[in-house]
Amino acid sequence: MKKILLLISCCFFALVSCEIDNYDGPDASIHGSIIDEVTGELVGTDIENGSSIIVREHGFTNPADQYWSIMNTGEYRNNMVFAATYDVRFENCNFYPFEIKDFVINDGDNFYDFKVTPYLRIKNPDIVKNGNVITATFFLETGKPEVKVKEVQLFAFSDKWVGNNVKYSLNGGSDKITISPSETVVSSKKYTLTIDLEKNTNVFKYSKNYYFRIGALADVSGVGTVRHNYAPLVVIKL
């Protein structure tokens, strides 16, 4: 009798397990870009610990936040999404936070560009190699008048993921300017950053492509964590 009851119990749990696992999988995908609403340019970020898209799907009593990654170029893609209605919000990014209610994703592929106001814009960036020195020059512009700048830096690494969280530790001290206290951005002020290759042969060891990127960190109150704004990366063969 005990064996019969055990067999019935096993069959019951097997049926329940099959029932639970029988949900349909994701039936949609979405892709697009994070776009500066003024310039129309991509707003790049860090691939690691950078800006992200936070969504909550409607239809649940206690919906959990889902995080969609944004690539360092400012583009995004998620191929595993359910067709549904969502609330979408951006916070702790390198642009002003905002929320979109009742954002509809249809089945199949979806395309949507999010228009944002970045804290800082890096204008007229130029990165060149002169002799054994990499030199970056640029100007800054703010997304809104209250934004100040607290740091600018020339990042370098061995691949395209270069940024504040993926970078070489450099010697020489001229690749970064820390501004304390933070200063008002003057659009006519030209910034210059340099990397002395001879002082950094420990990281620039080989004749190959290296990736360089200008970043600027804003000082803005009441917006949560502020992340770096970037110019497009530049590839230089050494």
C-alpha positions as CSV (number, residue, x, y, z in Angstrom):
1,M,0.0,0.0,0.0
2,K,2.8,2.4,0.9
3,K,4.5,1.7,-2.5
4,I,1.2,2.5,-4.3
5,L,0.8,5.8,-2.4
6,L,4.5,6.7,-3.1
7,L,4.0,5.9,-6.8
8,I,0.8,8.1,-6.9
9,S,2.7,10.9,-5.2
10,C,5.6,10.8,-7.6
11,C,3.2,10.9,-10.6
12,F,1.3,13.8,-9.1
13,F,4.5,15.9,-8.6
14,A,5.7,15.0,-12.1
15,L,2.4,16.3,-13.5
16,V,2.7,19.5,-11.5
17,S,6.2,20.0,-12.6
18,C,5.3,19.6,-16.2
19,E,2.4,22.0,-15.7
20,I,4.7,24.7,-14.2
21,D,7.3,24.3,-16.9
22,N,4.8,24.6,-19.7
23,Y,4.7,28.5,-19.9
24,D,5.4,30.1,-23.2
25,G,8.8,31.7,-23.5
26,P,9.6,35.3,-24.5
27,D,7.8,36.3,-27.7
28,A,9.4,39.7,-28.4
29,S,12.6,41.6,-28.8
30,I,13.5,45.3,-28.6
31,H,16.4,47.4,-29.7
32,G,17.4,51.0,-30.2
33,S,19.6,53.7,-28.9
34,I,20.0,56.3,-26.2
35,I,19.9,59.6,-28.1
36,D,20.8,63.2,-27.1
37,E,17.6,65.0,-27.7
38,V,19.5,68.2,-28.8
39,T,22.3,66.9,-30.9
40,G,20.9,63.5,-32.1
41,E,24.1,61.8,-31.1
42,L,24.4,58.5,-29.2
43,V,25.0,58.9,-25.4
44,G,27.6,56.3,-24.6
45,T,28.2,54.8,-21.2
46,D,30.3,52.3,-19.4
47,I,29.8,48.6,-20.3
48,E,30.4,47.7,-16.6
49,N,28.4,49.6,-14.0
50,G,27.1,52.1,-16.5
51,S,23.6,53.3,-17.4
52,S,20.8,50.8,-17.7
53,I,17.1,50.6,-18.6
54,I,14.9,49.6,-15.7
55,V,11.5,48.1,-16.5
56,R,8.5,46.7,-14.6
57,E,6.0,44.5,-16.4
58,H,2.3,45.2,-15.8
59,G,0.0,42.4,-14.7
60,F,1.8,41.3,-11.5
61,T,0.9,42.0,-7.9
62,N,4.5,42.7,-6.9
63,P,6.4,43.2,-10.1
64,A,10.2,43.1,-9.8
65,D,12.6,45.5,-11.6
66,Q,14.2,44.1,-14.7
67,Y,17.5,45.7,-15.9
68,W,18.3,45.9,-19.6
69,S,22.0,46.7,-20.4
70,I,23.1,49.6,-22.5
71,M,26.2,49.0,-24.6
72,N,29.0,51.5,-24.2
73,T,28.1,52.9,-27.6
74,G,24.7,54.0,-26.3
75,E,22.8,51.3,-28.2
76,Y,20.8,48.5,-26.5
77,R,19.2,45.2,-27.5
78,N,17.1,42.6,-25.6
79,N,16.1,39.5,-27.5
80,M,14.3,37.8,-24.6
81,V,11.3,40.0,-23.8
82,F,7.6,39.3,-23.3
83,A,5.1,41.3,-25.3
84,A,3.4,43.3,-22.6
85,T,3.0,46.8,-21.1
86,Y,5.8,48.1,-19.0
87,D,6.8,51.1,-16.9
88,V,10.2,52.2,-18.0
89,R,12.5,54.4,-16.0
90,F,16.1,55.7,-16.1
91,E,17.9,56.6,-12.9
92,N,21.6,56.7,-11.8
93,C,22.7,57.3,-15.4
94,N,24.8,60.0,-17.2
95,F,21.7,61.9,-18.2
96,Y,18.7,63.3,-16.4
97,P,16.3,60.7,-14.9
98,F,12.8,60.2,-16.2
99,E,10.1,57.6,-16.5
100,I,7.7,56.4,-19.3
101,K,4.4,54.9,-18.1
102,D,2.5,52.3,-20.1
103,F,5.3,51.5,-22.6
104,V,3.9,48.8,-25.0
105,I,6.1,46.1,-26.5
106,N,4.4,44.1,-29.2
107,D,5.2,40.6,-30.2
108,G,8.0,40.2,-32.7
109,D,10.8,42.8,-33.1
110,N,10.4,46.3,-31.7
111,F,12.5,49.4,-32.2
112,Y,12.6,52.5,-30.0
113,D,15.1,55.3,-29.4
114,F,15.0,57.0,-26.0
115,K,15.6,60.7,-26.1
116,V,17.6,62.0,-23.1
117,T,19.4,65.1,-21.8
118,P,23.0,64.2,-20.9
119,Y,24.6,66.0,-18.0
120,L,27.7,66.9,-20.1
121,R,28.6,66.9,-23.8
122,I,32.1,66.6,-24.9
123,K,32.5,68.9,-27.9
124,N,35.1,68.8,-30.7
125,P,37.1,65.9,-29.2
126,D,40.4,65.2,-30.7
127,I,42.9,62.4,-29.8
128,V,46.2,62.1,-31.6
129,K,49.6,60.6,-31.2
130,N,52.6,63.0,-31.4
131,G,55.9,61.2,-30.9
132,N,55.6,59.2,-27.6
133,V,52.6,61.2,-26.3
134,I,48.9,60.7,-26.8
135,T,47.1,64.1,-26.6
136,A,43.4,64.7,-26.2
137,T,41.8,68.1,-26.5
138,F,38.1,69.0,-26.2
139,F,35.5,71.5,-24.9
140,L,32.5,70.9,-22.6
141,E,28.9,71.8,-22.8
142,T,26.1,71.2,-20.2
143,G,22.7,69.7,-20.7
144,K,21.2,72.2,-18.2
145,P,22.7,75.4,-16.6
146,E,23.0,73.9,-13.1
147,V,25.5,71.2,-14.1
148,K,29.1,71.6,-13.0
149,V,32.1,69.5,-13.9
150,K,34.2,67.7,-11.2
151,E,36.6,65.5,-13.3
152,V,37.9,64.9,-16.9
153,Q,40.0,62.0,-17.9
154,L,41.6,60.3,-20.9
155,F,41.0,56.5,-20.6
156,A,43.0,53.9,-22.4
157,F,42.7,50.1,-22.7
158,S,43.3,47.2,-25.0
159,D,39.8,46.8,-26.3
160,K,36.6,48.7,-27.2
161,W,35.1,48.5,-23.7
162,V,37.4,51.2,-22.4
163,G,36.0,53.6,-19.8
164,N,36.0,54.5,-16.2
165,N,35.5,50.9,-15.1
166,V,37.6,49.2,-17.8
167,K,40.9,51.0,-18.1
168,Y,44.7,50.9,-17.6
169,S,46.2,52.4,-14.5
170,L,48.5,55.0,-16.0
171,N,51.7,56.8,-14.7
172,G,52.5,60.4,-15.3
173,G,49.4,62.1,-13.8
174,S,48.5,64.2,-16.9
175,D,45.7,61.9,-18.1
176,K,43.2,63.1,-15.5
177,I,42.2,66.4,-14.0
178,T,40.2,66.4,-10.7
179,I,38.4,69.7,-10.1
180,S,37.7,70.5,-6.5
181,P,35.5,72.2,-5.8
182,S,33.5,71.5,-9.0
183,E,33.5,74.3,-11.4
184,T,30.9,76.0,-13.7
185,V,31.4,74.8,-17.3
186,V,32.7,77.5,-19.7
187,S,32.0,76.4,-23.2
188,S,35.0,78.3,-24.6
189,K,37.5,76.5,-22.2
190,K,39.7,74.0,-23.9
191,Y,40.9,71.0,-21.9
192,T,44.1,69.1,-22.7
193,L,45.0,65.6,-21.4
194,T,48.0,63.6,-22.2
195,I,49.4,60.1,-21.8
196,D,53.2,59.6,-21.9
197,L,53.8,56.3,-23.6
198,E,57.4,56.0,-22.4
199,K,56.2,56.2,-18.8
200,N,53.6,53.5,-19.4
201,T,55.5,50.7,-21.3
202,N,54.2,48.3,-18.7
203,V,50.7,48.5,-20.3
204,F,51.5,49.6,-23.9
205,K,53.8,46.6,-24.4
206,Y,53.0,45.5,-28.0
207,S,52.6,47.0,-31.4
208,K,48.8,46.7,-31.8
209,N,45.6,48.7,-31.7
210,Y,44.8,50.5,-28.4
211,Y,41.5,52.2,-27.5
212,F,41.2,55.7,-26.1
213,R,38.2,57.6,-24.8
214,I,37.6,61.0,-23.3
215,G,35.3,61.0,-20.2
216,A,33.9,63.8,-18.1
217,L,32.1,63.5,-14.7
218,A,29.4,66.0,-13.8
219,D,28.4,67.4,-10.5
220,V,24.5,67.5,-10.3
221,S,22.4,67.6,-7.2
222,G,19.3,65.5,-6.6
223,V,19.6,63.0,-9.4
224,G,21.2,60.0,-7.7
225,T,24.5,58.5,-8.8
226,V,26.1,60.4,-11.7
227,R,28.1,58.4,-14.2
228,H,30.6,59.6,-16.8
229,N,29.7,61.2,-20.1
230,Y,31.9,60.2,-23.0
231,A,33.1,61.1,-26.4
232,P,33.3,58.3,-29.1
233,L,36.3,56.1,-28.7
234,V,39.4,56.4,-30.9
235,V,41.6,53.6,-32.0
236,I,45.3,54.2,-32.4
237,K,47.9,51.6,-33.5
238,L,51.1,51.9,-31.5
